Structures are given as C-alpha cells and as structure tokens.
C-alpha cells in the first residue's frame, strides 16, 4: 500500500492506493485514529518504548533519540512477525562471552557474544 496525496485537494488528506489492475482510493482524514494501522502501530511503539521514558530537551535531542531508536528497532529488537528475528538479520553465535551493550542510555540492552 502506498500513501499519496489525493488528486483533487492536495491538502492534508491522503489516499491509500492499492496495487492492482484498478487502484482504489480511500480518504484518510487528518488526526483520526485507526485509519492507518501501520503508522499508528509504529508511533505507539516509539512512544511506549522510547519517548515515555526520557525527557526531550530540544528538537536536536529528539532527532538523536529517534535515530538511535530506529537503529535499535531495525538492528537489535526482535519482532514476533519475523519469528523473533530483527529486520536486519544477524548470525547466531554459539560460543564466547556474553557482553551487554546499553542502547538509548541504558533504556534498552543488546546482548552479544564476543
């Protein structure tokens, strides 16, 4: 599914275009919950797992936090839909000492073998 500006009003409303022979358009109204489940789920995860636990001092600080969380979310965090793997897969290491790496100032941790 792709989100694109609606052809008639080019304002805040967007239309969801389904891929297929004859694309259909649905209007999403701004600030209305439950209209884009993927975006709502991502925003909820960011709020619950990151922003509810820190105090943001500036826009630059917020951008830094979101960038660190994005790297954690795609590289280390496990996802049930991926059979408890991260979107960026990594090899399984069976031997070695376990090292704990703090992420986002210790809010989350990644455990690796060295």
N, CA, C and O atoms as a MOPAC input file, in Angstrom:
PM7 MOZYME 1SCF
protein

 N      0.83400 1    -1.18100 1     0.00000 1
 C      0.00000 1     0.00000 1     0.00000 1
 C      0.87800 1     1.24400 1     0.00000 1
 O      1.87000 1     1.30800 1     0.72600 1
 N      0.52700 1     2.20100 1    -0.78900 1
 C      1.26100 1     3.45300 1    -0.87200 1
 C      0.35300 1     4.60600 1    -0.47000 1
 O     -0.82400 1     4.63300 1    -0.82900 1
 N      0.89900 1     5.54800 1     0.27100 1
 C      0.13000 1     6.74800 1     0.62000 1
 C      0.53400 1     7.85500 1    -0.33500 1
 O      1.71800 1     8.16200 1    -0.47100 1
 N     -0.43100 1     8.44700 1    -0.98500 1
 C     -0.15100 1     9.53100 1    -1.93400 1
 C     -1.15000 1    10.64800 1    -1.72900 1
 O     -2.26300 1    10.40400 1    -1.26200 1
 N     -0.76800 1    11.88900 1    -2.07300 1
 C     -1.74500 1    12.97600 1    -1.95800 1
 C     -2.94000 1    12.73400 1    -2.86000 1
 O     -2.79500 1    12.21500 1    -3.96700 1
 N     -4.10100 1    13.10300 1    -2.39500 1
 C     -5.30700 1    12.92500 1    -3.19500 1
 C     -5.24800 1    13.88100 1    -4.38500 1
 O     -4.75200 1    15.00100 1    -4.25900 1
 N     -5.73800 1    13.45700 1    -5.50300 1
 C     -5.60900 1    14.24700 1    -6.72200 1
 C     -6.42700 1    15.53200 1    -6.70000 1
 O     -6.04800 1    16.50500 1    -7.35200 1
 N     -7.53400 1    15.56300 1    -5.97200 1
 C     -8.40500 1    16.73100 1    -6.04100 1
 C     -8.02100 1    17.83600 1    -5.07300 1
 O     -8.04900 1    19.00700 1    -5.45100 1
 N     -7.66100 1    17.50500 1    -3.83000 1
 C     -7.48200 1    18.58900 1    -2.88500 1
 C     -6.03500 1    18.84000 1    -2.47600 1
 O     -5.76500 1    19.91800 1    -1.94600 1
 N     -5.10100 1    17.94800 1    -2.67800 1
 C     -3.68100 1    18.15100 1    -2.37300 1
 C     -3.45100 1    18.80700 1    -1.01800 1
 O     -2.42700 1    19.45800 1    -0.81000 1
 N     -4.37800 1    18.64400 1    -0.11200 1
 C     -4.23700 1    19.20400 1     1.22400 1
 C     -3.69500 1    18.16700 1     2.17100 1
 O     -2.79200 1    17.40600 1     1.82300 1
 N     -4.24600 1    18.13500 1     3.37300 1
 C     -3.77900 1    17.19200 1     4.37900 1
 C     -4.31500 1    15.78900 1     4.16200 1
 O     -3.73900 1    14.82600 1     4.66800 1
 N     -5.37100 1    15.65800 1     3.44200 1
 C     -5.94200 1    14.32900 1     3.23600 1
 C     -5.04800 1    13.51300 1     2.31800 1
 O     -4.44000 1    14.04500 1     1.38900 1
 N     -4.97600 1    12.23800 1     2.58300 1
 C     -4.20700 1    11.34500 1     1.72500 1
 C     -5.11700 1    10.22300 1     1.26700 1
 O     -6.16400 1     9.95500 1     1.85600 1
 N     -4.69900 1     9.60200 1     0.23700 1
 C     -5.45400 1     8.46200 1    -0.28800 1
 C     -4.54700 1     7.24900 1    -0.28200 1
 O     -3.35600 1     7.35400 1    -0.57300 1
 N     -5.09400 1     6.13200 1     0.04000 1
 C     -4.34500 1     4.88600 1     0.02900 1
 C     -4.56800 1     4.22800 1    -1.32500 1
 O     -5.70500 1     3.99300 1    -1.73600 1
 N     -3.49900 1     3.94300 1    -1.99200 1
 C     -3.57600 1     3.34200 1    -3.31100 1
 C     -3.21400 1     1.87000 1    -3.18400 1
 O     -2.10100 1     1.53100 1    -2.78100 1
 N     -4.13900 1     1.01400 1    -3.52100 1
 C     -3.84800 1    -0.41400 1    -3.51600 1
 C     -3.27300 1    -0.79400 1    -4.86200 1
 O     -3.73100 1    -0.34500 1    -5.91300 1
 N     -2.25300 1    -1.63500 1    -4.79900 1
 C     -1.68900 1    -2.09100 1    -6.06000 1
 C     -2.63500 1    -3.11300 1    -6.68000 1
 O     -3.21200 1    -3.94100 1    -5.97400 1
 N     -2.79000 1    -3.05400 1    -7.96800 1
 C     -3.67700 1    -3.95700 1    -8.69100 1
 C     -4.00500 1    -3.37100 1   -10.04200 1
 O     -3.45800 1    -2.34000 1   -10.43200 1
 N     -4.89400 1    -4.02400 1   -10.75300 1
 C     -5.25100 1    -3.57500 1   -12.08800 1
 C     -6.00100 1    -2.25000 1   -12.05000 1
 O     -5.77100 1    -1.39000 1   -12.89900 1
 N     -6.88100 1    -2.07400 1   -11.09300 1
 C     -7.67200 1    -0.85400 1   -10.99500 1
 C     -7.52600 1    -0.30800 1    -9.57200 1
 O     -8.23900 1    -0.76100 1    -8.67700 1
 N     -6.61500 1     0.66100 1    -9.33300 1
 C     -6.39700 1     1.14500 1    -7.96800 1
 C     -7.62800 1     1.85300 1    -7.40900 1
 O     -8.34600 1     2.54000 1    -8.13500 1
 N     -7.85900 1     1.67600 1    -6.12100 1
 C     -8.96700 1     2.32300 1    -5.42600 1
 C     -8.42000 1     3.39400 1    -4.49000 1
 O     -7.28000 1     3.30000 1    -4.03500 1
 N     -9.22500 1     4.40300 1    -4.20400 1
 C     -8.81300 1     5.48700 1    -3.32300 1
 C     -9.71000 1     5.50300 1    -2.09700 1
 O    -10.93100 1     5.38700 1    -2.20500 1
 N     -9.08500 1     5.64900 1    -0.91600 1
 C     -9.81700 1     5.86700 1     0.31900 1
 C     -9.27200 1     7.13400 1     0.93800 1
 O     -8.06000 1     7.35000 1     0.95500 1
 N    -10.13800 1     7.95700 1     1.43600 1
 C     -9.69600 1     9.18600 1     2.07600 1
 C     -9.41500 1     8.92400 1     3.55000 1
 O    -10.20100 1     8.28300 1     4.24900 1
 N     -8.27900 1     9.43300 1     4.00000 1
 C     -7.92200 1     9.41500 1     5.41800 1
 C     -8.05800 1    10.83900 1     5.92400 1
 O     -7.44900 1    11.75900 1     5.37800 1
 N     -8.83600 1    11.01800 1     6.94100 1
 C     -8.96500 1    12.36700 1     7.49300 1
 C     -7.84000 1    12.61400 1     8.48300 1
 O     -7.40200 1    11.68700 1     9.16400 1
 N     -7.36700 1    13.84900 1     8.57300 1
 C     -6.26700 1    14.13700 1     9.49100 1
 C     -6.68800 1    13.96000 1    10.94400 1
 O     -7.82600 1    14.25100 1    11.31200 1
 N     -5.76000 1    13.48100 1    11.76000 1
 C     -5.93500 1    13.29700 1    13.20000 1
 C     -7.06400 1    12.34100 1    13.56400 1
 O     -7.61800 1    12.43500 1    14.66000 1
 N     -7.40500 1    11.45200 1    12.69300 1
 C     -8.44900 1    10.47700 1    13.03400 1
 C     -7.77900 1     9.14600 1    13.33200 1
 O     -7.01900 1     8.63700 1    12.50700 1
 N     -8.04900 1     8.57400 1    14.50100 1
 C     -7.39300 1     7.32200 1    14.86500 1
 C     -7.93000 1     6.15400 1    14.05200 1
 O     -9.01500 1     6.21900 1    13.47400 1
 N     -7.15000 1     5.09600 1    14.02200 1
 C     -7.49600 1     3.81600 1    13.40500 1
 C     -7.65400 1     3.86500 1    11.88400 1
 O     -8.25700 1     2.96000 1    11.30700 1
 N     -7.13800 1     4.87800 1    11.23500 1
 C     -7.27000 1     4.91100 1     9.78400 1
 C     -6.02700 1     4.37700 1     9.08000 1
 O     -6.12000 1     3.88200 1     7.95700 1
 N     -4.88300 1     4.47100 1     9.71700 1
 C     -3.68000 1     3.89100 1     9.13700 1
 C     -3.02400 1     3.05900 1    10.22500 1
 O     -2.23000 1     3.57200 1    11.01300 1
 N     -3.35100 1     1.79300 1    10.26800 1
 C     -2.91000 1     0.90900 1    11.33600 1
 C     -1.40700 1     0.76000 1    11.44300 1
 O     -0.88100 1     0.64600 1    12.55000 1
 N     -0.69400 1     0.75800 1    10.30700 1
 C      0.75600 1     0.59900 1    10.33900 1
 C      1.41500 1     1.81500 1    10.99200 1
 O      2.29700 1     1.66700 1    11.83700 1
 N      0.99100 1     3.00000 1    10.60300 1
 C      1.56700 1     4.21800 1    11.18400 1
 C      1.20700 1     4.33100 1    12.65800 1
 O      2.05100 1     4.71400 1    13.46800 1
 N     -0.03400 1     4.00400 1    13.02200 1
 C     -0.45300 1     4.07200 1    14.42000 1
 C      0.35300 1     3.09400 1    15.26600 1
 O      0.73400 1     3.42000 1    16.39000 1
 N      0.61600 1     1.91000 1    14.74700 1
 C      1.38800 1     0.91600 1    15.48100 1
 C      2.82200 1     1.38500 1    15.69600 1
 O      3.36200 1     1.23700 1    16.79200 1
 N      3.44200 1     1.94700 1    14.67000 1
 C      4.81200 1     2.43300 1    14.78400 1
 C      4.89900 1     3.59900 1    15.76100 1
 O      5.79200 1     3.62800 1    16.60700 1
 N      4.00100 1     4.54300 1    15.65800 1
 C      4.00800 1     5.68800 1    16.56400 1
 C      3.78800 1     5.23300 1    18.00100 1
 O      4.42500 1     5.75200 1    18.91800 1
 N      2.89500 1     4.27100 1    18.20600 1
 C      2.67100 1     3.73600 1    19.54300 1
 C      3.90700 1     3.05900 1    20.10100 1
 O      4.22200 1     3.22300 1    21.27900 1
 N      4.61400 1     2.29900 1    19.27300 1
 C      5.84600 1     1.64300 1    19.71800 1
 C      6.90300 1     2.66300 1    20.09200 1
 O      7.58100 1     2.50800 1    21.10800 1
 N      7.05400 1     3.69800 1    19.29200 1
 C      8.03900 1     4.74300 1    19.58900 1
 C      7.70100 1     5.42100 1    20.91100 1
 O      8.58500 1     5.66000 1    21.73400 1
 N      6.42800 1     5.73000 1    21.11300 1
 C      6.03600 1     6.39600 1    22.36200 1
 C      6.22800 1     5.49100 1    23.56600 1
 O      6.80100 1     5.91700 1    24.56900 1
 N      5.75500 1     4.23500 1    23.48900 1
 C      5.83100 1     3.32300 1    24.64100 1
 C      7.25300 1     2.92100 1    24.98000 1
 O      7.62000 1     2.88200 1    26.15400 1
 N      8.06600 1     2.61800 1    23.96300 1
 C      9.38400 1     2.05700 1    24.20600 1
 C     10.49400 1     3.09500 1    24.30700 1
 O     11.59300 1     2.77300 1    24.76000 1
 N     10.23300 1     4.33100 1    23.89600 1
 C     11.30500 1     5.32500 1    23.88800 1
 C     10.89900 1     6.62600 1    24.57200 1
 O     11.47000 1     6.98500 1    25.60200 1
 N      9.94200 1     7.32200 1    24.02500 1
 C      9.66600 1     8.68900 1    24.45200 1
 C      8.97800 1     8.80400 1    25.80300 1
 O      9.07200 1     9.85200 1    26.44000 1
 N      8.28800 1     7.76300 1    26.26400 1
 C      7.65300 1     7.82300 1    27.57900 1
 C      8.66000 1     7.72400 1    28.72000 1
 O      8.30500 1     7.95000 1    29.87600 1
 N      9.91700 1     7.38900 1    28.41000 1
 C     10.92100 1     7.15400 1    29.44700 1
 C     12.01700 1     8.21300 1    29.49100 1
 O     12.90400 1     8.13300 1    30.34100 1
 N     11.98100 1     9.18600 1    28.61400 1
 C     13.03400 1    10.20700 1    28.58000 1
 C     12.40300 1    11.59600 1    28.55300 1
 O     11.23100 1    11.76300 1    28.21500 1
 N     13.20400 1    12.57000 1    28.91500 1
 C     12.79300 1    13.97400 1    28.81300 1
 C     13.52100 1    14.56300 1    27.61300 1
 O     14.75100 1    14.53800 1    27.56100 1
 N     12.78800 1    15.08400 1    26.66500 1
 C     13.35800 1    15.65100 1    25.44800 1
 C     13.62100 1    17.13300 1    25.68500 1
 O     12.72300 1    17.87500 1    26.08400 1
 N     14.86100 1    17.55900 1    25.43500 1
 C     15.25000 1    18.94100 1    25.70000 1
 C     15.14200 1    19.85400 1    24.49400 1
 O     14.91900 1    21.05500 1    24.65200 1
 N     15.29500 1    19.31600 1    23.29500 1
 C     15.24400 1    20.15800 1    22.09800 1
 C     14.90200 1    19.28700 1    20.89400 1
 O     14.83400 1    18.06200 1    20.99500 1
 N     14.69200 1    19.93300 1    19.77000 1
 C     14.40900 1    19.19200 1    18.53700 1
 C     15.61100 1    18.34700 1    18.13900 1
 O     15.45500 1    17.22300 1    17.66000 1
 N     16.80600 1    18.88600 1    18.33600 1
 C     18.02900 1    18.13700 1    18.01100 1
 C     18.12600 1    16.87600 1    18.88200 1
 O     18.47800 1    15.80500 1    18.38800 1
 N     17.81800 1    17.00300 1    20.15700 1
 C     17.83500 1    15.85900 1    21.05500 1
 C     16.79300 1    14.82000 1    20.63400 1
 O     17.06900 1    13.62100 1    20.65400 1
 N     15.59600 1    15.27900 1    20.25200 1
 C     14.55100 1    14.37100 1    19.78600 1
 C     14.99000 1    13.62100 1    18.53700 1
 O     14.77300 1    12.41400 1    18.42700 1
 N     15.60600 1    14.32800 1    17.59700 1
 C     16.08500 1    13.66900 1    16.37900 1
 C     17.14500 1    12.61500 1    16.69600 1
 O     17.16000 1    11.54300 1    16.09200 1
 N     18.03100 1    12.92200 1    17.64600 1
 C     19.05800 1    11.97200 1    18.05900 1
 C     18.41400 1    10.73100 1    18.68500 1
 O     18.80400 1     9.60700 1    18.36800 1
 N     17.43800 1    10.92700 1    19.56600 1
 C     16.75000 1     9.80200 1    20.19700 1
 C     16.04600 1     8.92800 1    19.16400 1
 O     16.11900 1     7.70100 1    19.22700 1
 N     15.36500 1     9.56700 1    18.21200 1
 C     14.63800 1     8.80300 1    17.19100 1
 C     15.58900 1     8.04700 1    16.27200 1
 O     15.28400 1     6.93400 1    15.84500 1
 N     16.73800 1     8.64200 1    15.96600 1
 C     17.72600 1     7.95500 1    15.13300 1
 C     18.29400 1     6.74200 1    15.86900 1
 O     18.43000 1     5.67000 1    15.28000 1
 N     18.62500 1     6.90400 1    17.15000 1
 C     19.12100 1     5.76900 1    17.95200 1
 C     18.05500 1     4.69000 1    18.07800 1
 O     18.36700 1     3.50200 1    17.99500 1
 N     16.79900 1     5.08700 1    18.27800 1
 C     15.72300 1     4.10500 1    18.38900 1
 C     15.50700 1     3.38200 1    17.05900 1
 O     15.23600 1     2.18200 1    17.04400 1
 N     15.62500 1     4.10000 1    15.95200 1
 C     15.46200 1     3.47100 1    14.63800 1
 C     16.53500 1     2.40900 1    14.42200 1
 O     16.24000 1     1.32600 1    13.91600 1
 N     17.78100 1     2.71100 1    14.80100 1
 C     18.85600 1     1.72200 1    14.66300 1
 C     18.59000 1     0.51100 1    15.55100 1
 O     18.81300 1    -0.62500 1    15.13000 1
 N     18.12000 1     0.73900 1    16.76600 1
 C     17.77800 1    -0.35400 1    17.67500 1
 C     16.60800 1    -1.16700 1    17.12900 1
 O     16.65200 1    -2.39700 1    17.14000 1
 N     15.56900 1    -0.49600 1    16.65400 1
 C     14.34700 1    -1.15600 1    16.17000 1
 C     14.64200 1    -2.05200 1    14.97300 1
 O     14.10900 1    -3.15800 1    14.88000 1
 N     15.49100 1    -1.58300 1    14.05500 1
 C     15.79300 1    -2.35100 1    12.85100 1
 C     16.93600 1    -3.33900 1    13.02000 1
 O     17.00800 1    -4.32700 1    12.29000 1
 N     17.84000 1    -3.08800 1    13.98000 1
 C     19.02100 1    -3.92300 1    14.08700 1
 C     19.03900 1    -4.90300 1    15.23800 1
 O     19.63400 1    -5.97400 1    15.11400 1
 N     18.40400 1    -4.57400 1    16.36100 1
 C     18.54800 1    -5.42300 1    17.54200 1
 C     17.21900 1    -5.92300 1    18.09600 1
 O     17.16600 1    -7.02400 1    18.64400 1
 N     16.16200 1    -5.15800 1    17.97200 1
 C     14.88100 1    -5.52900 1    18.57300 1
 C     14.26800 1    -6.70100 1    17.83000 1
 O     14.23300 1    -6.71900 1    16.60000 1
 N     13.78300 1    -7.68600 1    18.58700 1
 C     13.15700 1    -8.84700 1    17.95600 1
 C     11.69700 1    -8.52700 1    17.61300 1
 O     11.04200 1    -7.74500 1    18.30200 1
 N     11.21000 1    -9.13500 1    16.55600 1
 C      9.84100 1    -8.94100 1    16.08300 1
 C      9.16000 1   -10.30000 1    15.99100 1
 O      9.71800 1   -11.23300 1    15.41400 1
 N      7.96900 1   -10.41900 1    16.54900 1
 C      7.25300 1   -11.68700 1    16.50400 1
 C      6.89800 1   -12.09700 1    15.08400 1
 O      6.91500 1   -13.28500 1    14.76500 1
 N      6.58000 1   -11.13800 1    14.23100 1
 C      6.20100 1   -11.47300 1    12.85900 1
 C      7.38400 1   -12.01000 1    12.05100 1
 O      7.18900 1   -12.63500 1    11.00800 1
 N      8.61500 1   -11.76900 1    12.52900 1
 C      9.81100 1   -12.28000 1    11.85800 1
 C     10.39000 1   -13.48000 1    12.60800 1
 O     11.58000 1   -13.77400 1    12.49400 1
 N      9.55000 1   -14.16700 1    13.36800 1
 C      9.95100 1   -15.32800 1    14.16000 1
 C     11.07500 1   -14.97800 1    15.12500 1
 O     12.08600 1   -15.67500 1    15.19900 1
 N     10.88700 1   -13.90000 1    15.85600 1
 C     11.81500 1   -13.39000 1    16.87100 1
 C     13.18700 1   -13.07200 1    16.30000 1
 O     14.20600 1   -13.32700 1    16.94200 1
 N     13.21500 1   -12.52500 1    15.11100 1
 C     14.44100 1   -12.04600 1    14.49400 1
 C     14.28400 1   -10.55300 1    14.25300 1
 O     13.17100 1   -10.02800 1    14.27600 1
 N     15.38300 1    -9.87800 1    14.02600 1
 C     15.35700 1    -8.44600 1    13.71700 1
 C     15.22300 1    -8.26700 1    12.20700 1
 O     15.57100 1    -9.17400 1    11.45000 1
 N     14.72400 1    -7.11000 1    11.75200 1
 C     14.63500 1    -6.88300 1    10.30100 1
 C     15.98900 1    -6.99800 1     9.60100 1
 O     16.05800 1    -7.46600 1     8.46500 1
 N     17.05600 1    -6.57800 1    10.26300 1
 C     18.40200 1    -6.78900 1     9.73700 1
 C     18.93100 1    -8.03500 1    10.43900 1
 O     19.34600 1    -7.97200 1    11.59600 1
 N     18.91500 1    -9.16000 1     9.74300 1
 C     19.27900 1   -10.44000 1    10.36100 1
 C     20.74400 1   -10.46200 1    10.76200 1
 O     21.58200 1    -9.76300 1    10.19100 1
 N     21.02500 1   -11.28300 1    11.76100 1
 C     22.39700 1   -11.46800 1    12.21100 1
 C     22.61400 1   -12.95800 1    12.44000 1
 O     21.66300 1   -13.70700 1    12.66200 1
 N     23.85700 1   -13.37400 1    12.38600 1
 C     24.18800 1   -14.79000 1    12.55700 1
 C     24.09400 1   -15.17200 1    14.03300 1
 O     24.31500 1   -14.34300 1    14.91700 1
 N     23.76700 1   -16.42300 1    14.28200 1
 C     23.70900 1   -16.95000 1    15.63800 1
 C     25.11500 1   -17.33100 1    16.07100 1
 O     25.79600 1   -18.09200 1    15.38300 1
 N     25.55100 1   -16.80300 1    17.21300 1
 C     26.87100 1   -17.11300 1    17.74600 1
 C     26.68600 1   -18.04500 1    18.93600 1
 O     25.98500 1   -17.70800 1    19.89100 1
 N     27.31100 1   -19.21400 1    18.88100 1
 C     27.08900 1   -20.23800 1    19.89400 1
 C     28.14000 1   -20.24000 1    21.00100 1
 O     27.87300 1   -20.76200 1    22.08300 1
 N     29.31300 1   -19.68100 1    20.77100 1
 C     30.37500 1   -19.71700 1    21.77600 1
 C     30.91900 1   -18.31100 1    22.00800 1
 O     30.89700 1   -17.46000 1    21.11800 1
 N     31.40500 1   -18.09000 1    23.22900 1
 C     32.00200 1   -16.80900 1    23.56600 1
 C     31.38700 1   -16.21500 1    24.81100 1
 O     30.38600 1   -16.71000 1    25.32900 1
 N     32.00000 1   -15.14800 1    25.28100 1
 C     31.49700 1   -14.45000 1    26.46000 1
 C     30.36400 1   -13.51800 1    26.04800 1
 O     30.37900 1   -12.95300 1    24.95400 1
 N     29.38800 1   -13.36200 1    26.92900 1
 C     28.24000 1   -12.50100 1    26.63600 1
 C     28.54600 1   -11.09400 1    27.11300 1
 O     28.97900 1   -10.89500 1    28.24800 1
 N     28.32300 1   -10.13500 1    26.25800 1
 C     28.55600 1    -8.72500 1    26.56100 1
 C     27.23500 1    -7.98200 1    26.44400 1
 O     26.48000 1    -8.20200 1    25.49700 1
 N     26.95700 1    -7.11500 1    27.38500 1
 C     25.72200 1    -6.31700 1    27.38500 1
 C     26.05100 1    -4.91400 1    26.87500 1
 O     26.91700 1    -4.23400 1    27.42500 1
 N     25.35700 1    -4.48900 1    25.82700 1
 C     25.54800 1    -3.14400 1    25.27200 1
 C     24.30700 1    -2.30200 1    25.56300 1
 O     23.21000 1    -2.64200 1    25.12000 1
 N     24.47300 1    -1.20500 1    26.30600 1
 C     23.31100 1    -0.34100 1    26.55200 1
 C     22.93700 1     0.44900 1    25.29900 1
 O     23.80200 1     0.91200 1    24.55700 1
 N     21.65300 1     0.59000 1    25.08500 1
 C     21.12600 1     1.35800 1    23.95100 1
 C     20.20500 1     2.43400 1    24.51200 1
 O     19.45100 1     2.17900 1    25.45100 1
 N     20.26100 1     3.61400 1    23.95200 1
 C     19.48300 1     4.76200 1    24.40700 1
 C     19.76000 1     5.06600 1    25.88100 1
 O     18.83900 1     5.27200 1    26.67100 1
 N     21.04000 1     5.08900 1    26.22900 1
 C     21.42800 1     5.42400 1    27.58800 1
 C     21.04000 1     4.38000 1    28.61600 1
 O     20.85400 1     4.71900 1    29.78400 1
 N     20.91100 1     3.12800 1    28.22300 1
 C     20.55500 1     2.05900 1    29.14400 1
 C     19.07400 1     1.74900 1    29.19500 1
 O     18.65300 1     0.88600 1    29.96500 1
 N     18.27400 1     2.43200 1    28.39100 1
 C     16.83800 1     2.16200 1    28.35000 1
 C     16.56600 1     0.75900 1    27.80700 1
 O     15.67600 1     0.05800 1    28.28900 1
 N     17.33700 1     0.36300 1    26.80500 1
 C     17.26300 1    -0.98100 1    26.22900 1
 C     18.68400 1    -1.56300 1    26.23500 1
 O     19.66000 1    -0.82200 1    26.35300 1
 N     18.79000 1    -2.85400 1    26.11200 1
 C     20.08400 1    -3.52000 1    26.07900 1
 C     20.13100 1    -4.52700 1    24.94700 1
 O     19.12700 1    -5.14700 1    24.59800 1
 N     21.32000 1    -4.67700 1    24.38100 1
 C     21.56400 1    -5.69100 1    23.36700 1
 C     22.65900 1    -6.61000 1    23.91700 1
 O     23.70800 1    -6.14300 1    24.36200 1
 N     22.40700 1    -7.89800 1    23.88100 1
 C     23.36700 1    -8.87800 1    24.37500 1
 C     24.02900 1    -9.55800 1    23.19000 1
 O     23.35000 1   -10.10500 1    22.32200 1
 N     25.36000 1    -9.52300 1    23.15500 1
 C     26.12200 1   -10.11900 1    22.05300 1
 C     27.22500 1   -10.99100 1    22.64100 1
 O     27.63500 1   -10.81000 1    23.78800 1
 N     27.69100 1   -11.92800 1    21.84500 1
 C     28.82700 1   -12.76000 1    22.23700 1
 C     30.08200 1   -12.23600 1    21.56600 1
 O     30.07200 1   -11.84200 1    20.40000 1
 N     31.17500 1   -12.24100 1    22.34300 1
 C     32.46000 1   -11.81300 1    21.77400 1
 C     33.47600 1   -12.92900 1    21.90800 1
 O     34.62300 1   -12.77200 1    21.49200 1

